[in-house]
Amino acid sequence: MIETATVALATFFATIAPIDAATVFAALTATGTQEHKRSMAIRATLIAAIILIVFALIGEFILASLGISMAALRSAGGILLLLMGIDMVFARSSGGTSTTDEEEREAISKQDISIFPIATPLIAGPGAMGAAILLMANTEGDLTRQVVVVTSLIVVLVITGIALLLATKIHQILGVTGMYVISRIMGVLLSALAVQFIFDGIKQSGIMLQ
C-alpha cells in the first residue's frame, strides 16, 4: 500500500503540477480581486477533481470497450508520461502539464477562467487523465489499492487548490528559478516512473518472448 501511495502521489504531483498551476493562475488573475480569485480557485479545483475522479473510475472501462489491452495502456501511458517528464526536465511547454500559448491568449480575454484553462487543461490535463487511468489499471482490481490511488489524487488536488489560493505569494517567493528547479526534479522522477510503466507494458504484452 505504501508503494502504491508513493507512486500515485509522485505521479499526480508531477502531472497535475500544483506549483506550475499556481504560477499560471497568478499571471492570468493579476488584475482580479481577492474574492474573485478565491472563487475561481475553488471552482477550478472542484471541476478538475470531478473530471479526474471520473476518468479514474471509468477510464479503464472505456478503454476496454474500445478493445485496448492493459499492456497497450501501460506502454502508451508510459510513453506519454515520459514525454511530459522530458519536457519538465528541459523546462519546455507542450500542453501536457500546462496551457499552450494559444490557450493563454484566449484565457486573457475571459473574466472567468475557472473552467478553461485552469480546471482543464491546466489541472485536469491529458497527462493527469492518463495517469489516473493508468494508476487505477495498475491496481488490478484491488479495492484497497484503488482507494489509495483515489485518495492520493484527492490529496494532490487539495494541495493544488491551496496553491491556487496562495498563487501570488508562491510566485513571489519561488520566482522563475525556483519553479524550474521543482519542475526539473519532478520531471526526473516522472521519467523514471514512465519508463517502469513502459517496461511493465512490454512485459505484460509478451512480445519479448516471441
N, C-alpha and C positions, 0 to 999 in steps of 0.2 A: 504493500500500500504506500509506503514511504517513497519507493522508487517511482510509482505511478504519479504521486502527487508532485514530486520533484520535477519529473519530465513535463508534466502538464503545466505547472507554474512557469517553468522556464520557457516553454514553447509559447504559451499565451502571452507572457510578458514581452517576448520578442516580437510576436506577430501583431499584437494589439498596440504595443509601444506607447505606454501612457505618457512618457516624457515628450515624445515627438508630437503626440496628440495635443498635449497641453501647450506646446510651443505654437503649433498652427492655430489653435483656438485663440491664444493670446493675440496673435497677429491679426486674425480676422475680426476680433471683437474689441480692438483697441479703442474705438470711439464709443462703445456701448456703456450703458450704466451698469452698476454693480448688480442691481436687481435683475436686469435683462440677461446679463452674463450668467448669473446663478440659475435662472430659469432654463436657459438653453443648455447649460452644462448638465443639469439633472435630466432634462428631457432627452438629450442626446445619449446619455449613458443608459437610460431605461430602454430606449428604442434599440440601441445596439445590443443590449442584453437579450431582448426578445428575439432579435434576428439570430444571434449566435446560439442561444439555447435551442431554438427551433432546429437550426442546422445540426446541432449536436445530437438531438433526439431522433430526428427523422432523416438526416442526411444519408446515412448508410442504407436505409430502406429505399430511398430514391435512387441511389446508385445501383443497388441490387436489382431494382425493377428495370434498369437500363442495361442489365447484363454485365456490369462492371465488377470484376472479381476483386477480392481482398488484396491479392498480390498486386494487381494493377493500381489499386487505390493507394497502397503503401508506397509503391515506386513513384507514381505520378505526384503524390503529395510530398514525398521526399525531395523530388526534383524542384517542385515549386518552392518549398521552404529553403532549399539550398540556394536557389537564385536570389531569394529575398535576403538570405544571410550574407551572400556575396555583396549585394547592394549596400547592406548595412555596414559591412566592414570597410567598403570603399566610399561610404557616405554619398551614395547615389540614390536618386529618387526615381522609382519605376512605376509607382502606383500600387505596389503590393502592400506596403505598410504605411503609405502616405498618399495625400492627394497629388494629382498631377498639376502642372502649371495651368492647364486649361480649366480644371475644376476649381482651382483657387481664384482664377479670374472671374469665373461665373459666380462664385460664392460671395465675392466682394460686393456685388450688386444686390445681394439679398439681405433682408433685415433679420430673418430667422434662418440661421444656418444649422439648427439642431439636427434636422433630419439629413440634409445634404449640405455640406460634405462631412459634417462631424460624425454623426451616427454611422453613416455609410457613405463613402468607403473608408473614412479615416480610422474609425474604431473597428467596425464590423466590415473589414475589407476582405478581398479574396484569400489572403494568407490566413487570416483568423478563421474564416469559414472553413477553409480546407483543413486547418489544424484541428478544429473542433470535430469534424467528421473523422479525420484520421485517428485522433486520440481515442475517440469513442470506439472506433473499429478495433483498435489495439486491445481493448478490454475483453474482447472475445465473449461478450455476453455476460460477463461477471458483474452483477448488480452493484456490489460494493465498490469495485473499481470505477464503474460508471458514475456513481455518486461522487467519488473522489475527483474525477475529471470535471464534472459539472460544478462542484464546489470550488475547484481551482479556478475555473473560468469566472465564477461569480466574484471570487477574491480579487482577481486581476481587474475585473470591471469596476469593483468598488475603489480600488487604487486609482484607476483611470478617472473615475468620477471626482475623486478628491483632487487629483492632479489638475483636472479642468477647473475646478473651483479655485485652485491656487495657481492657476496658469501664469498670471502676471508675475507673481513672486518667484515662481520656479524659473521663468525665463530670465529674470533679472539676476538670480543667484547663479545659475549654471552658465548662462551665456552660450554662445555658439560652440566654443571649445568643449565645455562640459557636456553638452548634448552629444557631440560627436564621439567623445570618449565612451559614454554609456552605450551609445548605439553600436560602436565597434565591438565592445565586449560582448553584448548580446548577440551580435552578428556571428561572432566566432562560435558561441555556444549553439546558436540555431543551426549553423552549418554542420556542426558535429552531429547534432540530433538528426538533421536531414539525411546525412549520409547513412546513419544507422537505419533509418526508415527505408532507404533505398536498398540497403543490404538485406533487410528483413523481407522486403517485397520480392527481390530476386530469389532469395532462398525459398520462400513460400511458393513461387511460381514453378519451381522445379526445373527451370531451363538449364541450370548448371549441371544437372545430372543427365541431360540428354546428349 
